[in-house]
Amino acid sequence: MAAIRCGQTIRDYDELGIRAARVATGLAEHGVRASDRVAIYLHNDIPFVEASIGAAILGAIPVPVNWHWKGAELSYLLDDSDSRVIFAHSDLVPIAESVADERPLIEVGHDAAPPTGRHRAYEDWLAAHEPWSRPPMRAPQSMIYTSGTTGRPKGIVRAATTPEQSRAGAGLLYETFGLAPGMRTLVPAPIYHTAPNVHCLASATSGIDLTIMPKFDPEDMLRLIEAHQIDHFQAVPTMFVRLLQLPEEVRARYDLSSLKTIVHAAAPCPPEIKRRVIDWLGPIVREYYGGSETGGCVACDSHEWLAHPGTVGRPITDADVRIHSDTGELLPTGTSGRVYLRPPTGWSNFTYHGNPDKRAAMERDGYLDIGDIGYLDADGYLYLNDRSTDMIISGGVNIYPAEIEACILDLPGVRDVAVFGIPDPDLGESIAAHVEATGLTADDIRNHVRANLAGYKVPKIVVFDNNLPREDTGKLFKRKIRAQYN
């Protein structure tokens, strides 16, 4: 029987539904109504799913909170979203209550800390409420805050969908994620982020057998795949790197033959890393590309990718891609420019909470600019060069850090890398590389780049850094590293 499990906890979907309905009643007694927001400041856990579904039953909007956030970051989100209630794990309660003001706080037990006893305990709170018995409201999707790689996070708000739109959206999700009813799926990434959140909640509300990892660990992931006969999971490229770094004898220890589909997104995957995953697990790797704002707009399977190495795919259903110059001209095949996406019609429209002007500024004739640079090939496949904010202009030449990062990652001993531009009095910008590695020197890094790329792409500055500020989804906060050079 399909179920949801996380750590040592497992629930069938009948029990999950009853608990979510109790959440709805409890929230209603706290005064939560349709369109109100509810903050979910939790690690990966089944109560995250219960609270999200329970809020949606009322037509309220769950607001997943990055549990790394503290102080001013958390205060900003709570105030900006005007969240009415906070769910927080015990280890996060001291942080949450420091900025909660008068908001009710529901404390969820967690192995990382004993209960504080200062707030209503989640299990007691659930038991005190009968399941919601009235018809569920038509609810918007979760209000996800972008990760803020280039500035302050923005809340993405979507309109509630009709049943027909919901069915169309579910079909798009299945197509994008390579997911299907009857599958056994695994969520290894933090579900406060868009793709894992959508993957997790869509699976739960569809009754798909669902395993949530409390925290990503490469060998534990292999163990779970074997133990639960997982046939689908969604990952980010940094997870592929960590899996491939396991000794070959460790990877061979687990039976992974149940896997049918692996899907990845969120950050560029170095081509050599993807090729090694396909060689290891077979041509079952699917990729999609889009943004929190647009949803998945392009996709490709392993066979398409092997025929078009480096692509992120071509448009799905009735989505479309255009490439424009900075001055607005439509660019021809093979020419790099700003990527504009037209989402599939089944994906609901959005705005930025409290900032409709920013939403309007990113649109051109129904196409949306989410900040990437890339080009289309003759077959309509999209290739990404980099984020527009990350592009380096050195001596008048456009340099894309992602290409250099992929080159450096191919060097044995390198675990992670960030390449970015720093001020240069002669060239405008020069190239810096912060590298997480063992047994290498700065000259090893430079010589490897020089042997594989043009000389002007060799980093001027190489710093070995074991604390690169990377999100669990693979997104790198380069602005935090770059700030020390300004």
C-alpha positions, 0 to 999 in steps of 0.5 A: 500500500502506498504510504509516506515515510520520513526517517523512522515515521511512516503513515498511510494516506488515510491517516495523513488525510485525517491529520491534515484535516485536524490541522485545518480545524486547528488553524481555523480556530486560530482565525486563519481564513482563505488567502491567509498565510501560514509559515512552515519553519520545519526541516524535512518531515511528515508534519511539513506535508500535513501542515501544507495540506491542512492550510490548503483545505482552508484556502490558506497559503502555506509559506515554506521557510528556509530553516537556515534563515535566522533573525532579520531574514526570518523576520523579513519573511514573516512580516512580508508574507503576513503569516498568521501562524508558525509551525516550527521544529523544537530546535528552531523554536528559539529562533522563531519565537525571537521574531514571532511577535504575537503569532501563535507558534505550534511546536513540532518535536524533533530529534535535534532538540528536546521540547521547549514546553513553551508552546502548544506541542503539535501532537497534542494540538492535533489531538485536541481538534476534530478533522475538518468536515466542511468542503475544502476551499479552492486554494492557491499553491504554496507561496515560495520565496526565491532564494535571494541569490541576487538580492532579497527573497521575493514571494511568488504568489499564484492564483487558485486554480480551477479543478480543470487547471489543477488536472492540467497542471498535474499532467505538466508536473508528471511530464516535467518530473517524469513521474507517474501514478504507481511510482515509488518516489524519493525526495532527497532535497529540502522541501522548502525549495520550489521543485522539491516542494512541488514534487513532494506535495504533488506526490502526496496529494496524488497518493504516490508512494513517497519517501522523504529524506530528513537530510541528504546523505549519498550512501543513505540515499542508495540504501533507501533506494534499495530498501524501498525499491524506489523507481523515481527521484529528483536531484540537483547536480551537487547530489550527483557529484557527492554520489559519484565521489562515493568509492566504487565498492560502496556504490556497487554494494546497493541494488539500484535496479528498481530505478526507472527515472532520475530527474534533475534541475535547479542548477547547471550540471557539468556535462562530464558529471551527467555523462558519468551518471548515465554511464553508471545508472543507464539512460534514465536521467531526465532534465528540465529547466525553468524557474520558480516563476515559470515552472518547467518549460523545457526538458530532455531525456538521456537520449536527447541529451546524448545527441545534444550534449550540454542542452537543458532540453527543448520546450514541452507541450505549448511552452516556447523559448526566445533569445533576445539581446539586451536591447530587445532584438530577437537573436538567431539560432546559435547566438547567445542572449537573454533567455525568455520563457513562455510557460505552458498554458497549464501552469498558473500565472503569478505575481511577486507579493507586494511588487507587481512592477517587478513582475511586469518588468520581466515580461516581453510579449508573454515571455518571461526573463528569469535572468539566464543567458543562453542560445538555441541550436538548429533543432530548438534545443536550449543551452545555458551559458550562465546567469546574466548577473554572473557573466564576467566582462573582461577586456570587453569579452563576455566570459561565462563562469559556468563553463570554467566551473565545469572545466575545473570540476573535471579535475580529480580532487575538486569537490566544488568551485565558484568562478566569478568576476572581480574588479580589475583596473585594466580589464574592468573585471578579472576572473577569480575561482574559489575551489574546494579541493584536496591535494591541488595547488593554484597552478594545478587549477590554472594549468588545467583550465589553460589546457582545456579552454582559451587563455583568457578564461584562466583564473587570475585569482585562485583561493582554496575555500571549504565553505562555499555558500551553496544552498542544498538545492545547488544554488551558489550565493556568489554575491557573498563571496564576491563581496569581499573583493569590492 
